[in-house]
Amino acid sequence: MRRILLITAIMALTALTAAPAFAGEECDKDFGFSFGGYLKTDLIYDTTRLFPGNYLLYVQPYSGDANNEFFLTARESRLAFDFWWKEGIYDTKAYLEFDFQNAGGGENKAGPMLRHAYFQISRCRWTLLAGQTWDIISPLNPSTANYSVLWYQGNIGYRRPQIRFSTWTKAGENGKVTLDAGISRNLGGDIDEDKIDDGVDSGLPAVQGRLGYSSPIGRSGNMAVGVSGHYGQEAYDVDDLENIGSWSANADLSLSFNKKVCLKGEFFMGENLGQYLGGIGQSTDNMNNPLPSMGGWGMLSVKMTEKVTVNAGYGFDDPDEAEWYCPDEDGDWELKSKNSEVFGNLFYGVTKRVTAIFEIGYMKTEYLARNSEGAVITDTITEYDGLRFQFALKCALK
């Protein structure tokens, strides 16, 4: 019932906002609205069990022969609403977007999930943003058919509530320097299992920032480079006696040689990065110490024709097993010690709004098992790999 009411409200809002003015009524030229998003259907074949299924994060351990799987899903489809208006000296934009990746329900009963919900006010060379959207750190994403764009595989950063200030200035004749700084919601774990988010329990937000530089190159190329980072804390124990730091240092590069060839990628290093989709989703070791990790990704994109674009890339996430500590007692522990993927895809414009995508990805996940019996400690590394073949049809709604 709630979903029916939500859909009805969205349709009513769209109809009211898009409706023309009545005769004799003037339209507000300083206000605009558009409806967008896309519908996407994915057909996926995996040669083994890749977690979680509809999208790809890592290879699950298996024994004996690998177990192949097939998925057919439309859950990545999105609805988006764009608003913009001008009041005096201020330009304001607002954006709202959902997809249907929310957990719960069956595959054919997917619930909506809030992706973006923010507004931004701009004047001259500064902007103030408030709401939920992408992190400031590591702002790039590769072009993939896979919904999870190399998350857990070298691409860190996610969406979270934040307040952000941005400004820019000229650098030389054609260059531009940008600065983004803000605070964001700490989305930690629950180490002490008191049903309170440890990030919230710290009583502090996380701090993020990025300094970037961009400039045209050649006749039709462009170069953009940036450095970014964040710092936050999580608190646990009955009286919040223990604090865990979370930090990252990142670099990003986008290099367009011309209108057909583009190279881009990112690198990161830091600790306690599970909430930022680093460390293969692992934030701490078995002693609740922050787990260090490093990784990155790169992608080459070539526009072959007006209708065909080919992309190829690689990403890896490598937690530091040397800093992985276990309790001083007999037992068995396991760590995802490295995760990587090589992918290639082809985007073909069937029509102006419909795109067909074919992608092949090869993923390998390494697990470090540690066994302690008395004074004897045994480490064993086991590799699991698999192939994913994915075909998608995507129809833009705008």
C-alpha positions in Angstrom: 0.0 0.0 0.0 2.8 2.4 0.9 4.5 1.8 -2.5 1.2 2.5 -4.3 0.9 5.8 -2.4 4.5 6.7 -3.1 4.1 6.1 -6.9 0.8 8.0 -6.9 2.4 11.0 -5.2 5.3 11.0 -7.7 3.0 10.9 -10.6 0.8 13.7 -9.2 3.9 15.9 -8.5 5.2 15.3 -12.1 1.8 16.2 -13.6 1.4 19.3 -11.5 4.9 20.6 -12.1 5.0 19.8 -15.8 1.5 21.2 -16.5 1.3 24.4 -18.5 0.0 27.6 -17.0 -3.7 28.4 -17.3 -4.7 31.1 -19.8 -3.8 34.5 -18.6 -1.4 33.1 -16.0 2.3 33.9 -16.4 4.9 31.1 -16.0 7.7 31.7 -13.5 10.7 32.0 -15.8 13.0 31.7 -12.8 11.9 28.2 -11.9 12.5 24.9 -13.7 11.8 21.2 -13.2 12.6 18.0 -15.1 11.9 14.3 -14.6 14.7 11.9 -15.5 16.4 8.6 -14.7 16.5 5.4 -16.6 15.1 1.9 -16.9 17.8 -0.9 -17.0 17.5 -4.6 -17.4 20.6 -6.8 -16.7 21.2 -10.4 -17.8 24.2 -11.9 -15.8 26.0 -15.2 -16.0 28.7 -16.1 -13.5 31.0 -19.0 -13.7 31.1 -19.2 -9.9 29.4 -17.6 -6.9 30.1 -13.9 -6.9 28.8 -11.9 -4.0 26.1 -10.7 -3.6 24.7 -11.6 -7.1 22.9 -8.8 -8.9 26.1 -6.9 -8.6 29.7 -7.8 -8.0 31.8 -7.2 -4.9 34.0 -10.3 -4.3 34.3 -14.0 -5.0 32.9 -16.3 -2.3 35.0 -19.3 -1.2 34.0 -22.5 -2.8 35.2 -26.1 -2.6 35.4 -28.5 -5.5 33.9 -27.4 -8.8 32.7 -23.8 -9.0 28.9 -23.2 -9.0 27.7 -21.2 -11.9 24.7 -18.7 -11.5 22.3 -16.7 -13.7 20.6 -13.4 -12.8 18.0 -11.3 -14.5 17.1 -8.1 -12.8 15.7 -4.6 -13.3 16.6 -3.2 -9.8 19.2 -0.7 -11.0 16.4 1.3 -12.7 16.3 4.9 -11.4 13.9 7.8 -11.0 15.3 11.3 -10.7 13.9 14.8 -10.2 15.8 18.0 -11.0 14.7 21.4 -9.7 16.4 24.8 -10.3 15.4 28.4 -9.6 16.8 31.8 -9.1 16.0 34.2 -6.2 17.8 37.5 -6.4 21.6 37.0 -6.5 21.3 33.3 -5.7 21.0 30.3 -8.0 19.5 27.2 -6.4 19.4 23.6 -7.5 17.8 20.5 -5.9 18.1 16.9 -6.9 16.3 13.8 -5.7 17.0 10.2 -7.0 15.9 6.7 -6.2 16.9 3.2 -7.4 15.4 -0.1 -6.3 18.4 -1.8 -4.6 16.9 -1.7 -1.2 17.2 -5.0 0.8 14.1 -7.0 1.7 11.3 -8.4 -0.4 11.7 -10.7 -3.4 13.5 -9.9 -6.6 10.2 -8.9 -8.2 9.1 -6.8 -5.1 12.1 -4.5 -4.8 11.8 -1.5 -2.5 13.0 2.0 -3.4 16.3 3.2 -2.0 17.3 6.8 -1.6 20.4 7.7 -3.5 20.6 11.5 -3.7 18.6 14.1 -1.9 20.3 17.5 -1.7 20.1 21.2 -2.7 22.8 23.6 -3.4 22.9 27.4 -3.4 25.4 29.2 -5.6 26.7 32.8 -6.0 29.6 33.9 -8.1 32.4 31.5 -7.3 31.1 29.6 -4.2 28.5 26.9 -3.6 26.9 25.6 -0.4 25.4 22.0 -0.6 23.3 20.3 2.0 21.8 16.8 1.8 22.8 13.3 0.7 25.1 12.8 -2.3 28.6 11.4 -3.2 31.5 11.8 -0.9 34.0 14.6 -1.6 36.9 12.2 -1.6 37.7 10.1 -4.7 35.0 11.7 -7.0 35.5 9.5 -10.1 33.7 6.3 -11.2 34.5 3.9 -14.0 32.0 3.2 -16.8 30.7 -0.3 -16.1 27.5 -2.4 -16.6 28.0 -3.6 -13.1 26.0 -1.6 -10.6 28.9 -1.5 -8.1 31.5 0.5 -9.9 34.6 -1.4 -8.7 33.6 -1.0 -5.0 35.7 -3.3 -2.8 38.0 -3.4 -5.8 39.9 -0.1 -5.6 37.2 2.5 -6.0 36.3 4.1 -2.6 33.7 6.6 -1.7 30.0 6.3 -1.4 26.9 8.5 -0.8 26.1 9.9 2.7 24.5 13.0 4.3 26.8 16.0 4.3 27.2 19.8 4.3 29.7 20.9 1.7 31.3 24.3 0.8 32.9 24.6 -2.7 34.8 27.5 -4.4 37.1 28.0 -7.3 39.5 30.4 -8.8 41.4 30.9 -12.1 45.0 29.6 -12.4 46.9 31.1 -15.2 45.2 31.8 -18.6 43.1 28.7 -18.8 43.5 26.7 -15.6 41.1 26.4 -12.7 41.6 25.5 -9.1 38.7 24.1 -7.0 38.4 23.5 -3.3 35.7 21.3 -1.7 35.4 20.9 2.1 32.7 19.6 4.3 31.4 17.5 7.2 29.6 14.2 6.7 27.6 11.6 8.7 29.8 8.9 10.3 28.4 5.6 9.2 30.4 3.2 11.4 29.9 -0.3 12.6 28.7 -1.7 15.9 31.7 -3.3 17.5 30.3 -3.4 21.1 26.9 -4.7 19.8 25.0 -2.1 21.8 22.7 -1.4 18.7 24.2 2.1 18.4 26.2 3.1 15.4 29.8 3.6 16.6 30.3 6.5 14.2 27.3 8.3 15.7 28.5 7.3 19.2 31.7 9.3 18.7 29.7 12.5 18.9 31.6 13.9 15.9 31.1 14.1 12.1 33.7 13.1 9.6 35.7 15.8 7.8 36.3 15.6 4.0 38.2 17.8 1.6 39.6 17.9 -1.9 41.9 20.3 -3.9 41.7 20.0 -7.6 43.2 21.6 -10.7 41.9 21.4 -14.3 43.1 22.8 -17.6 42.5 22.3 -21.4 45.3 20.4 -23.2 45.9 20.3 -26.9 43.2 21.3 -29.3 40.3 19.4 -27.7 41.6 17.7 -24.6 41.3 18.3 -21.0 43.2 17.4 -17.8 41.8 17.3 -14.3 43.8 16.1 -11.2 42.9 16.2 -7.5 44.1 15.2 -4.0 41.6 14.5 -1.3 41.2 13.0 2.2 39.0 12.4 5.2 39.2 11.8 8.9 36.6 10.5 11.3 36.3 8.6 14.5 34.2 5.7 15.9 33.7 5.1 19.6 32.7 1.8 21.3 32.6 0.1 24.7 30.1 0.8 27.5 31.4 4.3 28.3 32.9 5.0 24.8 36.4 4.5 26.2 37.8 3.2 23.0 38.2 5.3 19.8 39.1 4.2 16.4 40.3 6.6 13.7 39.2 6.4 10.1 41.3 8.2 7.5 42.2 8.2 3.8 44.6 10.0 1.4 43.6 9.9 -2.2 44.5 11.0 -5.7 42.4 11.2 -8.9 43.2 11.9 -12.5 41.1 12.4 -15.6 42.9 12.9 -18.9 41.0 13.4 -22.2 43.5 13.4 -25.1 40.7 14.5 -27.5 37.0 13.8 -27.9 37.6 10.1 -28.5 40.2 8.9 -26.0 40.1 9.3 -22.2 42.1 7.9 -19.4 41.1 8.2 -15.8 41.7 6.5 -12.4 42.2 6.9 -8.7 44.5 5.7 -5.9 43.8 5.5 -2.2 45.5 4.5 1.1 44.1 4.7 4.6 42.7 2.8 7.6 39.2 1.7 8.8 37.7 2.2 5.4 34.7 -0.3 5.4 32.1 2.5 5.4 33.9 4.1 2.4 33.9 0.7 0.5 37.6 0.1 1.0 39.5 -2.7 2.7 37.2 -5.1 0.8 34.5 -4.0 3.3 36.7 -4.8 6.3 37.3 -2.0 8.8 39.1 -3.6 11.8 41.0 -6.7 12.6 40.0 -9.3 15.2 41.4 -7.1 18.0 39.3 -4.1 16.9 42.3 -2.2 15.6 41.8 -0.2 12.4 42.8 -2.2 9.3 45.1 -0.4 6.8 44.5 -0.9 3.1 45.5 0.6 -0.2 44.3 0.3 -3.8 43.1 2.0 -6.9 41.7 1.6 -10.4 42.3 2.8 -13.9 40.2 2.8 -17.1 40.9 3.6 -20.8 37.8 4.7 -22.8 37.8 5.0 -26.6 34.8 6.3 -28.6 35.1 4.2 -31.7 32.1 5.8 -33.5 29.1 8.0 -32.6 27.3 4.9 -31.4 30.1 2.7 -30.1 32.3 3.3 -27.0 34.8 0.7 -25.6 36.1 0.7 -22.0 38.8 -1.4 -20.4 40.0 -1.2 -16.8 41.5 -2.8 -13.7 41.1 -2.3 -10.0 42.5 -3.7 -6.8 42.0 -3.4 -3.0 44.9 -4.7 -0.9 44.5 -4.8 3.0 47.8 -5.0 4.9 47.9 -8.5 6.4 51.1 -7.5 8.2 48.9 -5.2 10.4 46.2 -7.9 10.9 46.3 -9.0 14.5 44.4 -11.8 16.1 43.7 -12.7 19.8 46.5 -14.4 21.7 44.6 -17.7 21.9 44.0 -20.8 19.9 41.5 -20.4 17.1 40.9 -19.9 13.4 40.5 -16.5 11.7 40.0 -15.3 8.1 40.8 -12.1 6.2 40.1 -11.1 2.7 43.7 -10.2 1.9 43.3 -8.9 -1.7 40.6 -8.3 -4.3 41.0 -7.4 -7.9 39.1 -7.2 -11.2 39.9 -6.8 -14.9 37.0 -5.8 -17.0 36.1 -4.7 -20.6 32.9 -3.5 -22.0 31.2 -2.1 -25.1 28.4 0.5 -25.1 26.3 0.6 -28.3 23.7 3.3 -28.9 20.7 1.4 -30.4 18.7 4.7 -30.5 19.1 8.1 -29.0 17.7 6.9 -25.7 18.4 3.1 -25.7 21.9 1.7 -25.1 23.0 -1.9 -25.2 26.0 -2.9 -23.0 28.1 -6.1 -23.0 30.7 -6.6 -20.3 33.2 -9.3 -19.3 34.8 -9.2 -15.9 37.4 -11.4 -14.3 37.6 -11.2 -10.5 40.0 -12.8 -8.1 39.7 -12.7 -4.3 42.5 -13.9 -1.9 41.7 -15.2 1.6 44.3 -15.4 4.4 43.4 -18.1 6.9 45.3 -18.0 10.2 45.3 -20.9 12.6 46.8 -20.7 16.1 47.5 -23.9 18.1 49.7 -23.3 21.2 52.7 -21.4 20.0 52.3 -22.5 16.4 50.7 -20.1 14.0 50.0 -21.2 10.4 49.0 -18.8 7.6 47.4 -20.1 4.4 46.4 -18.0 1.4 43.7 -19.4 -0.9 42.7 -17.8 -4.2 39.2 -17.9 -5.7 38.3 -16.5 -9.1 35.4 -16.3 -11.5 34.1 -14.7 -14.7 31.1 -12.6 -15.1 29.3 -12.1 -18.5 26.8 -9.3 -18.3 24.4 -7.9 -21.0 22.3 -4.8 -20.2 19.7 -2.8 -22.0 19.3 0.8 -20.7 16.6 3.3 -21.6 17.1 6.9 -20.6 14.0 8.7 -19.4 15.3 12.2 -20.2 
